[in-house]
Amino acid sequence: METYIALLRGINVGGKNLIKMAELKVGFEDRGFDSVKTYINSGNVLFKSSIRSIDDIQRDIETMIIELFGLNIPIVVYSKGQLEAVTSHAPSWWNQENNTLNYAIFVLPKLTVSDVFEAIGAPNVEYELVANHERVIYWTAGRNNYAKTKWYKISSSSVNSGVTIRNSNTVNKLVLLANEL
């Protein structure tokens, strides 16, 4: 069985799209996924499956969320190896300093990385660093200058619904948990 990580977009944020992690875990188990574990309340689910098609897994999870919770939540699914590649291909400056905020912006299937860069624009190099590897955009900004960055505005941009964002601590913890599963 392969280990996978599902990242749900926009749940339990600002009192919207509320899903209890215990109920989500049961939903995954009822769909036949094994060793299901959730991490924090923002929709990170680790599990094992004998299904090899990530597209099939993703569609199954999206259908389950609609059926159980009545929510049409976009998700992205990574294999353990793919998520490990997210951290191993991160730029050297990502997640290196204590006084910075570091995020991984996971581009959901309906958008491209180019779409996101086009909508947000070039980074303000005085305050932020941005790079990408495949469908993940790495973004780092100083804590004191966060609001001065261009990429800070991604949550109010036209591409917001096509991405899901995790901080570097969450990404690193998910890799660790996936290796323990």
C-alpha positions as CSV (number, residue, x, y, z in Angstrom):
1,M,0.0,0.0,0.0
2,E,1.1,3.5,-0.8
3,T,1.0,6.4,1.6
4,Y,-0.8,9.5,0.5
5,I,-1.5,13.0,1.9
6,A,-4.7,14.9,1.0
7,L,-4.7,18.7,1.4
8,L,-8.2,20.1,1.6
9,R,-8.7,23.7,0.6
10,G,-10.4,26.3,2.8
11,I,-11.9,24.2,5.6
12,N,-12.4,25.5,9.1
13,V,-11.2,29.0,8.2
14,G,-13.1,31.9,9.6
15,G,-16.1,29.8,10.7
16,K,-16.7,28.5,7.1
17,N,-16.7,25.0,5.6
18,L,-16.6,23.4,9.0
19,I,-15.5,19.8,9.1
20,K,-14.6,17.9,12.3
21,M,-11.4,16.0,11.8
22,A,-12.8,13.0,13.6
23,E,-15.7,12.8,11.2
24,L,-13.4,13.3,8.2
25,K,-11.2,10.5,9.4
26,V,-14.3,8.2,9.6
27,G,-15.3,9.3,6.1
28,F,-11.9,8.3,4.8
29,E,-12.0,4.9,6.6
30,D,-15.5,4.2,5.3
31,R,-14.2,4.8,1.8
32,G,-11.7,2.0,2.3
33,F,-8.6,4.0,3.1
34,D,-6.3,2.6,5.8
35,S,-4.1,4.0,8.6
36,V,-6.0,7.3,8.4
37,K,-4.6,10.2,10.4
38,T,-5.5,13.9,10.4
39,Y,-3.1,16.6,11.3
40,I,-4.3,19.9,12.7
41,N,-7.7,21.4,11.9
42,S,-6.9,22.8,8.4
43,G,-7.6,19.6,6.4
44,N,-4.5,17.6,6.2
45,V,-5.2,13.8,6.0
46,L,-2.6,11.1,5.8
47,F,-3.7,7.6,4.7
48,K,-2.7,4.4,2.9
49,S,-4.4,3.1,-0.2
50,S,-3.9,0.3,-2.7
51,I,-5.3,2.5,-5.4
52,R,-2.4,3.9,-7.5
53,S,-4.2,6.6,-9.4
54,I,-4.0,9.9,-7.6
55,D,-6.8,11.3,-9.8
56,D,-9.1,8.4,-8.8
57,I,-8.2,8.9,-5.1
58,Q,-8.8,12.7,-5.4
59,R,-12.2,12.2,-7.1
60,D,-13.3,9.7,-4.4
61,I,-12.4,12.0,-1.6
62,E,-14.1,15.0,-3.2
63,T,-17.2,12.9,-3.7
64,M,-17.1,11.7,-0.1
65,I,-16.9,15.3,1.2
66,I,-19.9,16.3,-0.9
67,E,-21.9,13.3,0.3
68,L,-20.9,13.6,4.0
69,F,-20.6,17.3,4.6
70,G,-22.4,18.9,1.7
71,L,-19.3,20.8,0.7
72,N,-17.6,21.1,-2.7
73,I,-14.1,21.4,-1.4
74,P,-11.2,21.3,-3.8
75,I,-8.3,19.1,-2.7
76,V,-4.9,18.0,-3.9
77,V,-3.4,14.6,-3.2
78,Y,0.3,13.8,-3.0
79,S,2.0,10.5,-2.6
80,K,4.6,10.3,0.2
81,G,7.4,10.6,-2.4
82,Q,5.8,13.6,-4.0
83,L,5.5,15.4,-0.7
84,E,9.1,14.5,0.2
85,A,10.1,16.1,-3.2
86,V,8.3,19.3,-2.1
87,T,10.7,19.7,0.8
88,S,13.8,18.4,-1.0
89,H,13.3,20.7,-4.0
90,A,12.6,23.8,-1.8
91,P,15.0,26.7,-2.4
92,S,17.8,27.1,0.1
93,W,16.3,30.2,1.6
94,W,12.9,28.6,2.3
95,N,12.4,27.7,6.0
96,Q,15.9,28.9,7.0
97,E,15.4,31.9,9.3
98,N,13.4,32.3,12.5
99,N,12.2,35.8,11.7
100,T,10.6,34.8,8.4
101,L,7.2,33.4,7.3
102,N,7.6,30.5,4.9
103,Y,4.7,29.0,2.9
104,A,4.1,26.4,0.3
105,I,1.4,27.3,-2.1
106,F,0.0,24.1,-3.6
107,V,-1.6,24.8,-7.0
108,L,-4.8,22.8,-7.4
109,P,-5.5,21.0,-10.7
110,K,-7.7,23.6,-12.3
111,L,-4.9,26.2,-12.4
112,T,-1.3,26.3,-13.5
113,V,1.7,27.8,-11.7
114,S,1.8,30.4,-14.6
115,D,-1.8,31.4,-13.9
116,V,-0.8,32.1,-10.3
117,F,2.3,34.1,-11.1
118,E,0.4,36.1,-13.7
119,A,-2.3,37.0,-11.2
120,I,0.0,38.0,-8.4
121,G,2.9,39.4,-10.3
122,A,6.6,39.5,-9.7
123,P,7.6,39.5,-6.1
124,N,8.7,42.6,-4.3
125,V,12.3,41.5,-4.0
126,E,12.9,44.0,-1.1
127,Y,10.5,42.0,1.1
128,E,9.9,38.5,-0.3
129,L,11.3,35.6,-2.2
130,V,9.3,33.4,-4.5
131,A,10.2,30.3,-6.5
132,N,8.5,27.2,-7.7
133,H,9.1,23.5,-8.3
134,E,6.4,21.8,-10.4
135,R,3.0,22.6,-8.9
136,V,4.3,24.1,-5.6
137,I,5.2,27.8,-5.1
138,Y,7.6,28.6,-2.3
139,W,7.2,32.0,-0.6
140,T,9.2,33.6,2.2
141,A,8.8,37.0,3.7
142,G,10.1,38.7,6.8
143,R,7.7,38.8,9.7
144,N,7.9,42.5,10.0
145,N,7.4,43.2,6.3
146,Y,4.8,40.5,5.5
147,A,2.0,43.1,4.7
148,K,4.3,44.9,2.3
149,T,4.7,41.9,0.0
150,K,2.8,41.3,-3.2
151,W,2.2,37.6,-2.5
152,Y,0.6,38.5,0.8
153,K,-2.4,39.4,-1.2
154,I,-2.9,35.9,-2.7
155,S,-5.8,35.3,-0.3
156,S,-7.8,38.1,-1.9
157,S,-6.7,37.4,-5.5
158,S,-8.6,35.9,-8.4
159,V,-6.5,32.7,-8.0
160,N,-7.2,32.2,-4.3
161,S,-9.8,29.4,-4.9
162,G,-7.3,27.5,-7.0
163,V,-4.6,27.1,-4.4
164,T,-4.2,25.7,-0.9
165,I,-1.5,27.1,1.4
166,R,0.5,25.5,4.2
167,N,3.3,26.9,6.3
168,S,6.6,25.2,6.2
169,N,6.2,23.7,9.7
170,T,3.1,22.0,8.5
171,V,4.7,20.7,5.3
172,N,7.7,19.4,7.2
173,K,5.5,17.7,9.8
174,L,3.4,16.0,7.2
175,V,6.5,14.5,5.6
176,L,7.6,13.3,9.0
177,L,4.1,11.8,9.8
178,A,3.9,10.2,6.3
179,N,7.2,8.4,7.0
180,E,5.9,7.2,10.3
181,L,2.6,5.9,8.9
